[in-house]
Every structure is written in C-alpha cells, then in structure tokens.
Amino acid sequence: MTAIILDGRTLAKTLREELRADTQAFVQKNGIAPSLAVVKIAGDPASDRYTRTIRKGCEEIGITFTDTPCRRKRPRRCSKKRSAR
C-alpha cells in the first residue's frame, strides 16, 4: 500500500466550500439557516479562543452562531458532592 500525502489546507478549503454549498441548499429548501449555540465559561482565555475559532468557521459556511457566557462555576442545583461523581 502506498502512502498518500494530504495537503491539509487544500482539503480543509474544499470541505468548507462543500459545507457552504450544503448550507445554502438547506436554507433555500427550508427557509431557515442552521444555527450553533455555545455556552462557554466566562473569563477563560482558552474558552474565548476556542469560541472565536468556532464562530469563524460558522461564518465561513453560513451557519448562525450564538455564544452565551456562563458566569457560574457550577449550576445552583449542583452541589460539590454531586459534581464529584
């Protein structure tokens, strides 16, 4: 078996173009754009960076993106005992 060297940038560009076309076809067929919502930890630089990357990808292919910061470390109903499970 012969190894195949892939050009990651070219492959990613091709995939984005295909996804953009699929997204446009979906919008034309259904009259609504697909959407991605993310709940992120507020104040976490890694989370901010990751969210920006996701937003950029969504914008490139025509998906609506929404992010909502979560300011709590744990939900109210989640005690230390339950969160340790």
QUINOR-V109900 format. One record per residue. SS is DSSP state (a for helix, b for strand, c for the rest). PSI is psi as a letter, one per 30 degrees, with the letter a starting at -180 (999 if undefined). NEAR is the number of other ideal C-beta (glycine too) atoms within 10 Angstrom. Layout:
ss=SS psi=PSI near=NEAR
ss=SS psi=PSI near=NEAR
//
This chain:
ss=c psi=k near=3
ss=c psi=k near=3
ss=c psi=k near=4
ss=c psi=k near=5
ss=c psi=k near=5
ss=c psi=k near=7
ss=c psi=j near=9
ss=a psi=e near=8
ss=a psi=e near=8
ss=a psi=e near=9
ss=a psi=e near=10
ss=a psi=e near=11
ss=a psi=e near=12
ss=a psi=e near=11
ss=a psi=e near=11
ss=a psi=e near=13
ss=a psi=e near=12
ss=a psi=e near=11
ss=a psi=e near=15
ss=a psi=e near=14
ss=a psi=e near=12
ss=a psi=e near=13
ss=a psi=e near=17
ss=a psi=e near=13
ss=a psi=e near=10
ss=a psi=e near=15
ss=a psi=e near=14
ss=a psi=e near=8
ss=a psi=e near=8
ss=a psi=f near=9
ss=c psi=g near=7
ss=c psi=k near=9
ss=c psi=k near=12
ss=c psi=l near=14
ss=b psi=k near=10
ss=b psi=k near=13
ss=b psi=k near=9
ss=b psi=k near=15
ss=b psi=k near=11
ss=b psi=l near=16
ss=b psi=j near=14
ss=c psi=k near=12
ss=c psi=g near=10
ss=c psi=j near=13
ss=a psi=e near=7
ss=a psi=e near=9
ss=a psi=e near=16
ss=a psi=e near=15
ss=a psi=e near=10
ss=a psi=e near=13
ss=a psi=e near=18
ss=a psi=e near=11
ss=a psi=e near=10
ss=a psi=e near=16
ss=a psi=e near=16
ss=a psi=e near=10
ss=a psi=e near=15
ss=a psi=e near=18
ss=a psi=e near=11
ss=a psi=e near=14
ss=a psi=g near=17
ss=c psi=g near=16
ss=c psi=k near=19
ss=b psi=k near=12
ss=b psi=k near=15
ss=b psi=k near=11
ss=b psi=k near=15
ss=b psi=k near=9
ss=b psi=k near=14
ss=b psi=j near=14
ss=c psi=f near=7
ss=c psi=l near=9
ss=c psi=e near=8
ss=c psi=k near=11
ss=c psi=l near=10
ss=c psi=e near=6
ss=c psi=f near=6
ss=c psi=j near=11
ss=c psi=l near=10
ss=a psi=e near=7
ss=a psi=e near=7
ss=a psi=e near=10
ss=a psi=f near=10
ss=c psi=f near=6
ss=c psi=999 near=4
//
